[in-house]
């Protein structure tokens, strides 16, 4: 099942990249994203491009929801809220407006969350710190007092978002752009 999901995601990402970088609609999308007025003056139907973009985004979101629901065996109306926030974090991490950057941001964010969830319990076991262990009764006899468990994995996405916004606002693959006149 996981291989099917990865294959479907790779196919969708390749199709989206091909659409955006190799078709007239993709050229129109990029032109509209740069400057709507100039794109309209060049003969691009801006309303059609914007509508097409929303349809494509909704279709990708629907396929992602079906894949998610199929894998976890549950579907509810709130299941996309945290995933949408993580997708936004991945897009910011990779660079807004950069499709390969968003893909890279998603992979990096997934790795950070997985590694963070796996190791946070080890780092926050207060019994391994001798100066703290003497104040905690649960540490006697080789016990553990874990401050944060793996249920805090979602926090890592937002920590990464804050760090990227502070240290590198354009993202990993984004470019600095000047202000418009």
C-alpha atoms as a printed R data frame, in Angstrom:
    type eleno elety resid chain resno       x      y       z
1   ATOM     1    CA   UNK     A     1   0.000  0.000   0.000
2   ATOM     2    CA   UNK     A     2   2.799  2.431   0.883
3   ATOM     3    CA   UNK     A     3   4.589  1.803  -2.401
4   ATOM     4    CA   UNK     A     4   1.364  2.511  -4.291
5   ATOM     5    CA   UNK     A     5   0.925  5.784  -2.408
6   ATOM     6    CA   UNK     A     6   4.530  6.840  -3.033
7   ATOM     7    CA   UNK     A     7   4.180  5.943  -6.708
8   ATOM     8    CA   UNK     A     8   0.934  7.907  -7.006
9   ATOM     9    CA   UNK     A     9   2.517 10.913  -5.288
10  ATOM    10    CA   UNK     A    10   5.581 10.820  -7.533
11  ATOM    11    CA   UNK     A    11   3.358 10.551 -10.618
12  ATOM    12    CA   UNK     A    12   1.229 13.505  -9.470
13  ATOM    13    CA   UNK     A    13   4.312 15.626  -8.730
14  ATOM    14    CA   UNK     A    14   5.834 14.811 -12.117
15  ATOM    15    CA   UNK     A    15   2.550 15.567 -13.881
16  ATOM    16    CA   UNK     A    16   2.207 18.875 -12.028
17  ATOM    17    CA   UNK     A    17   5.779 19.886 -12.841
18  ATOM    18    CA   UNK     A    18   5.234 18.954 -16.499
19  ATOM    19    CA   UNK     A    19   1.986 20.921 -16.568
20  ATOM    20    CA   UNK     A    20   3.500 24.032 -15.024
21  ATOM    21    CA   UNK     A    21   6.779 24.057 -16.945
22  ATOM    22    CA   UNK     A    22   5.884 22.509 -20.316
23  ATOM    23    CA   UNK     A    23   2.371 23.600 -21.311
24  ATOM    24    CA   UNK     A    24   0.727 26.827 -22.391
25  ATOM    25    CA   UNK     A    25  -1.506 26.710 -19.337
26  ATOM    26    CA   UNK     A    26   1.572 26.421 -17.120
27  ATOM    27    CA   UNK     A    27   3.184 29.384 -18.850
28  ATOM    28    CA   UNK     A    28  -0.032 31.339 -18.348
29  ATOM    29    CA   UNK     A    29  -0.097 30.319 -14.675
30  ATOM    30    CA   UNK     A    30   3.447 31.501 -14.115
31  ATOM    31    CA   UNK     A    31   2.807 34.756 -15.975
32  ATOM    32    CA   UNK     A    32  -0.357 35.386 -13.975
33  ATOM    33    CA   UNK     A    33   1.476 34.668 -10.745
34  ATOM    34    CA   UNK     A    34   4.165 37.197 -11.677
35  ATOM    35    CA   UNK     A    35   1.854 40.045 -12.629
36  ATOM    36    CA   UNK     A    36  -1.845 39.698 -13.395
37  ATOM    37    CA   UNK     A    37  -2.189 43.019 -15.201
38  ATOM    38    CA   UNK     A    38   0.710 42.432 -17.570
39  ATOM    39    CA   UNK     A    39  -0.440 38.852 -18.212
40  ATOM    40    CA   UNK     A    40  -3.891 40.193 -19.111
41  ATOM    41    CA   UNK     A    41  -2.347 42.735 -21.475
42  ATOM    42    CA   UNK     A    42  -0.463 39.889 -23.173
43  ATOM    43    CA   UNK     A    43  -3.760 38.170 -24.001
44  ATOM    44    CA   UNK     A    44  -3.987 35.662 -21.173
45  ATOM    45    CA   UNK     A    45  -7.510 35.049 -19.881
46  ATOM    46    CA   UNK     A    46  -6.690 35.569 -16.207
47  ATOM    47    CA   UNK     A    47 -10.046 34.360 -14.896
48  ATOM    48    CA   UNK     A    48  -9.696 31.084 -16.820
49  ATOM    49    CA   UNK     A    49  -6.146 30.593 -15.532
50  ATOM    50    CA   UNK     A    50  -7.149 31.257 -11.927
51  ATOM    51    CA   UNK     A    51 -10.154 28.926 -12.206
52  ATOM    52    CA   UNK     A    52  -7.993 26.221 -13.783
53  ATOM    53    CA   UNK     A    53  -5.437 26.590 -11.020
54  ATOM    54    CA   UNK     A    54  -8.088 26.135  -8.345
55  ATOM    55    CA   UNK     A    55  -9.536 23.095 -10.148
56  ATOM    56    CA   UNK     A    56  -6.075 21.508 -10.378
57  ATOM    57    CA   UNK     A    57  -5.385 22.266  -6.711
58  ATOM    58    CA   UNK     A    58  -8.746 20.811  -5.661
59  ATOM    59    CA   UNK     A    59  -8.125 17.680  -7.735
60  ATOM    60    CA   UNK     A    60  -4.690 17.175  -6.181
61  ATOM    61    CA   UNK     A    61  -6.175 17.708  -2.724
62  ATOM    62    CA   UNK     A    62  -8.940 15.191  -3.454
63  ATOM    63    CA   UNK     A    63  -6.464 12.549  -4.594
64  ATOM    64    CA   UNK     A    64  -4.326 13.215  -1.513
65  ATOM    65    CA   UNK     A    65  -7.414 12.844   0.703
66  ATOM    66    CA   UNK     A    66  -8.330  9.553  -0.947
67  ATOM    67    CA   UNK     A    67  -4.775  8.252  -0.508
68  ATOM    68    CA   UNK     A    68  -4.739  9.357   3.137
69  ATOM    69    CA   UNK     A    69  -8.157  7.842   3.833
70  ATOM    70    CA   UNK     A    70  -7.218  4.601   2.112
71  ATOM    71    CA   UNK     A    71  -4.009  4.252   4.088
72  ATOM    72    CA   UNK     A    72  -5.406  5.111   7.529
73  ATOM    73    CA   UNK     A    73  -8.867  3.661   6.955
74  ATOM    74    CA   UNK     A    74 -10.645  6.739   8.248
75  ATOM    75    CA   UNK     A    75 -12.139  9.806   6.631
76  ATOM    76    CA   UNK     A    76 -13.643 12.738   8.455
77  ATOM    77    CA   UNK     A    77 -14.209 16.389   7.691
78  ATOM    78    CA   UNK     A    78 -11.378 17.652   9.908
79  ATOM    79    CA   UNK     A    79  -8.672 15.286   8.705
80  ATOM    80    CA   UNK     A    80  -7.129 17.827   6.348
81  ATOM    81    CA   UNK     A    81  -6.652 20.752   8.705
82  ATOM    82    CA   UNK     A    82  -3.331 19.742  10.263
83  ATOM    83    CA   UNK     A    83  -2.175 18.309   6.931
84  ATOM    84    CA   UNK     A    84  -2.919 21.643   5.258
85  ATOM    85    CA   UNK     A    85  -0.853 23.468   7.856
86  ATOM    86    CA   UNK     A    86   2.007 21.019   7.360
87  ATOM    87    CA   UNK     A    87   1.745 21.444   3.583
88  ATOM    88    CA   UNK     A    88   2.018 25.201   4.074
89  ATOM    89    CA   UNK     A    89   5.087 24.648   6.265
90  ATOM    90    CA   UNK     A    90   6.617 22.428   3.575
91  ATOM    91    CA   UNK     A    91   5.931 25.036   0.880
92  ATOM    92    CA   UNK     A    92   7.514 27.795   2.978
93  ATOM    93    CA   UNK     A    93  10.458 25.546   3.828
94  ATOM    94    CA   UNK     A    94  11.088 24.754   0.164
95  ATOM    95    CA   UNK     A    95  10.320 28.215  -1.156
96  ATOM    96    CA   UNK     A    96   6.927 29.664  -2.039
97  ATOM    97    CA   UNK     A    97   6.210 29.393  -5.760
98  ATOM    98    CA   UNK     A    98   8.849 26.735  -6.315
99  ATOM    99    CA   UNK     A    99   7.393 23.281  -7.042
100 ATOM   100    CA   UNK     A   100  10.640 21.309  -6.599
101 ATOM   101    CA   UNK     A   101  11.267 23.356  -3.455
102 ATOM   102    CA   UNK     A   102   7.873 22.399  -2.040
103 ATOM   103    CA   UNK     A   103   8.646 18.747  -2.764
104 ATOM   104    CA   UNK     A   104  12.024 19.053  -1.041
105 ATOM   105    CA   UNK     A   105  10.398 20.917   1.836
106 ATOM   106    CA   UNK     A   106   7.894 18.090   2.286
107 ATOM   107    CA   UNK     A   107  10.636 15.459   2.392
108 ATOM   108    CA   UNK     A   108  12.760 17.488   4.835
109 ATOM   109    CA   UNK     A   109   9.761 18.222   7.029
110 ATOM   110    CA   UNK     A   110   8.804 14.534   7.081
111 ATOM   111    CA   UNK     A   111  12.333 13.548   8.074
112 ATOM   112    CA   UNK     A   112  12.476 16.203  10.804
113 ATOM   113    CA   UNK     A   113   9.138 15.075  12.221
114 ATOM   114    CA   UNK     A   114  10.006 11.383  12.101
115 ATOM   115    CA   UNK     A   115  13.431 11.824  13.663
116 ATOM   116    CA   UNK     A   116  12.113 14.319  16.190
117 ATOM   117    CA   UNK     A   117   9.285 12.013  17.240
118 ATOM   118    CA   UNK     A   118  11.719  9.124  17.523
119 ATOM   119    CA   UNK     A   119  14.309 10.884  19.634
120 ATOM   120    CA   UNK     A   120  12.386 13.461  21.676
121 ATOM   121    CA   UNK     A   121  11.643 10.918  24.401
122 ATOM   122    CA   UNK     A   122  15.328 10.142  24.789
123 ATOM   123    CA   UNK     A   123  16.316 13.793  25.002
124 ATOM   124    CA   UNK     A   124  13.577 14.738  27.464
125 ATOM   125    CA   UNK     A   125  13.987 11.799  29.854
126 ATOM   126    CA   UNK     A   126  14.743 13.829  32.940
127 ATOM   127    CA   UNK     A   127  16.068 10.781  34.802
128 ATOM   128    CA   UNK     A   128  19.190 10.670  32.630
129 ATOM   129    CA   UNK     A   129  20.293 14.019  34.038
130 ATOM   130    CA   UNK     A   130  21.733 13.311  37.487
131 ATOM   131    CA   UNK     A   131  21.188 16.807  38.833
132 ATOM   132    CA   UNK     A   132  17.454 16.566  38.009
133 ATOM   133    CA   UNK     A   133  16.977 12.905  38.873
134 ATOM   134    CA   UNK     A   134  17.475 13.472  42.567
135 ATOM   135    CA   UNK     A   135  14.383 15.737  42.650
136 ATOM   136    CA   UNK     A   136  12.136 13.273  40.786
137 ATOM   137    CA   UNK     A   137  10.795 10.288  42.696
138 ATOM   138    CA   UNK     A   138  10.050  8.214  39.570
139 ATOM   139    CA   UNK     A   139  13.750  7.970  38.713
140 ATOM   140    CA   UNK     A   140  14.607  5.669  41.602
141 ATOM   141    CA   UNK     A   141  15.391  2.115  40.587
142 ATOM   142    CA   UNK     A   142  16.031  2.871  36.898
143 ATOM   143    CA   UNK     A   143  12.693  4.537  36.194
144 ATOM   144    CA   UNK     A   144  11.962  7.135  33.552
145 ATOM   145    CA   UNK     A   145  10.323 10.536  33.674
146 ATOM   146    CA   UNK     A   146   9.799 11.595  30.048
147 ATOM   147    CA   UNK     A   147   8.792 15.215  29.663
148 ATOM   148    CA   UNK     A   148   7.765 15.130  25.968
149 ATOM   149    CA   UNK     A   149   6.736 12.017  24.046
150 ATOM   150    CA   UNK     A   150   6.277 11.251  20.366
151 ATOM   151    CA   UNK     A   151   2.817 12.814  20.449
152 ATOM   152    CA   UNK     A   152   4.608 16.165  20.114
153 ATOM   153    CA   UNK     A   153   5.732 15.382  16.546
154 ATOM   154    CA   UNK     A   154   3.411 18.006  15.050
155 ATOM   155    CA   UNK     A   155   5.238 20.700  16.985
156 ATOM   156    CA   UNK     A   156   8.360 20.105  14.910
157 ATOM   157    CA   UNK     A   157   6.623 21.280  11.718
158 ATOM   158    CA   UNK     A   158   5.850 24.607  13.291
159 ATOM   159    CA   UNK     A   159   9.285 24.971  14.879
160 ATOM   160    CA   UNK     A   160  10.782 24.433  11.426
161 ATOM   161    CA   UNK     A   161   8.380 27.029   9.990
162 ATOM   162    CA   UNK     A   162   9.414 29.607  12.588
163 ATOM   163    CA   UNK     A   163  13.122 28.920  12.066
164 ATOM   164    CA   UNK     A   164  12.813 29.191   8.283
165 ATOM   165    CA   UNK     A   165  10.828 32.432   8.495
166 ATOM   166    CA   UNK     A   166  13.443 33.927  10.806
167 ATOM   167    CA   UNK     A   167  16.653 32.595   9.261
168 ATOM   168    CA   UNK     A   168  15.853 32.143   5.557
169 ATOM   169    CA   UNK     A   169  12.477 33.665   4.613
170 ATOM   170    CA   UNK     A   170  12.802 32.746   0.925
171 ATOM   171    CA   UNK     A   171  13.016 29.015   1.759
172 ATOM   172    CA   UNK     A   172  15.591 26.396   0.810
173 ATOM   173    CA   UNK     A   173  15.287 26.751  -2.965
174 ATOM   174    CA   UNK     A   174  13.584 30.140  -3.116
175 ATOM   175    CA   UNK     A   175  15.187 33.259  -4.467
176 ATOM   176    CA   UNK     A   176  15.172 36.707  -2.989
177 ATOM   177    CA   UNK     A   177  12.850 39.006  -4.874
178 ATOM   178    CA   UNK     A   178  12.847 42.754  -4.772
179 ATOM   179    CA   UNK     A   179   9.847 44.840  -3.908
180 ATOM   180    CA   UNK     A   180   7.666 45.899  -6.790
181 ATOM   181    CA   UNK     A   181   7.735 49.538  -7.681
